[in-house]
Amino acid sequence: MESATTAVCDFINKVPFYVKASVGAVVAGITIIVVHRKLKTKKRDIPRDAIILHQPWYGPYQMVPFALKVETYLRIMKIPYKLDVSDEKGPKGKYPWIEYNDQVIPDSSFIIKFVNKTFNVDLDKGLNPEQLAVAHGFRKMLEENTYWAIIMNRWYFESTAFKKVGLPWILSPLIPYFKRSLLNTTYNHGIGRHSHDEINEIMKEDLNAVSKFLGKKRFLLGDKPCQADCAVFGQLVQCYWHSFGNISEKTLKGGNVYALTVALDRWVYNGSRKVLAFMGFPGFVEYFARRMVKKATWAHGIGRHTQEEVYGIMREDIGNLSNFLEFPNLCLYCERMKETFWPDWDDCITHGGTREATS
């Protein structure tokens, strides 16, 4: 027994220090996670006739697109709900999941079906079979294909996201193990068998398909949103706001020029009064602002044209800019969904951890 103990001690002494440190950090990390989850599992007082939506982050800062999909749907349909932001996963080991009057429903698509049946609502009411088929196809493409490309770019090919989400330094040795697990998952899916460039090409082709079909429409199928819009928004948000400058964001935005398209949409199509009001200026300032702009544009030359001519010039310029803007209509789509169904967006985020979310 003593010789066995001596042999084990000798073996441990020969193990490199960095291996010991990594193993120690992993054990400490797992212990912290287990204790944290045990503390989280205390019984909750769940109100009757209220949807409890379980997800790991608050609304707009949601890096689980399926959770953002469900929350956006509840907002569009004006269904009351309460958030439970925690790392507690549902019975299928995934996010999101809901509780409603002692019923537990996991998976975003089944949640929406449950909401439709329970509250007698349906955002797709009135759509014909062809429209439903197209919407289903785009949703499946984004959720079963594009999603994995975005995930690989965020968590596997780059490590910026780990810092952005506030991963404690003591857990950093776990990152290689997480990446290996993700690679195994995506390899079994199929997309993980491709190179980085091939995965990005797959993602770009998916985004291009959505962009071409969306065109100049406000929402996927026209002037009114459908259920698939919630899924499309959930996935595009991951590129637009939650990719931390990686290739997913650059592919969607095509660089910093996309900001010009957003600015034109706000100033020209939405009107200066809304913009000035948003900036906190009183209404009478609009007169002086318009006069100043008119004087400046007259001196430039473009102000000498009619409104229709100016719009024509602008449309032509935006068309030329499309060589630099990969998917400007998808960028505007994200902004439109945000402004329409998330008016409290800024109250729901922490602004880089500088303040508490209040909504």
Number of C-alpha atoms within 10 A of each C-alpha: 6 7 8 9 10 11 12 12 11 11 10 12 11 9 10 9 11 9 10 13 12 16 14 14 18 19 14 14 17 14 12 13 13 12 10 12 14 10 9 13 9 8 6 7 6 14 13 11 12 15 20 20 22 23 27 19 19 21 24 24 20 21 22 21 24 26 26 26 25 25 26 24 23 19 13 17 15 10 14 11 16 14 16 15 13 13 16 18 15 18 12 11 11 16 22 26 25 25 21 19 12 10 8 13 20 19 19 22 15 12 19 20 12 16 20 14 11 10 10 8 15 15 15 15 10 9 13 9 9 9 15 17 12 15 22 13 12 20 21 16 17 22 16 12 18 23 21 21 24 25 19 21 21 24 18 20 13 15 14 14 18 15 11 12 13 9 12 10 11 13 16 16 16 17 16 11 12 13 17 12 13 18 18 14 14 18 13 11 13 12 20 18 14 13 10 16 9 13 20 20 14 17 22 18 12 16 20 16 13 19 20 12 13 17 15 14 13 16 18 25 18 12 9 12 17 22 23 24 22 24 26 26 22 27 23 24 24 23 25 21 15 20 22 17 16 18 18 25 22 17 20 24 22 18 14 10 15 21 15 14 17 16 13 14 15 16 14 12 10 11 12 15 19 15 16 17 13 10 9 9 13 11 11 10 13 17 10 10 14 13 12 12 12 15 14 13 14 13 11 10 10 15 16 14 13 10 11 9 13 14 14 12 14 14 12 12 11 17 12 11 16 17 10 16 24 22 23 23 24 25 22 20 23 18 18 16 18 17 12 11 15 18 11 15 15 13 16 17 21 15 12 10 11 8 10 12 15 10 11
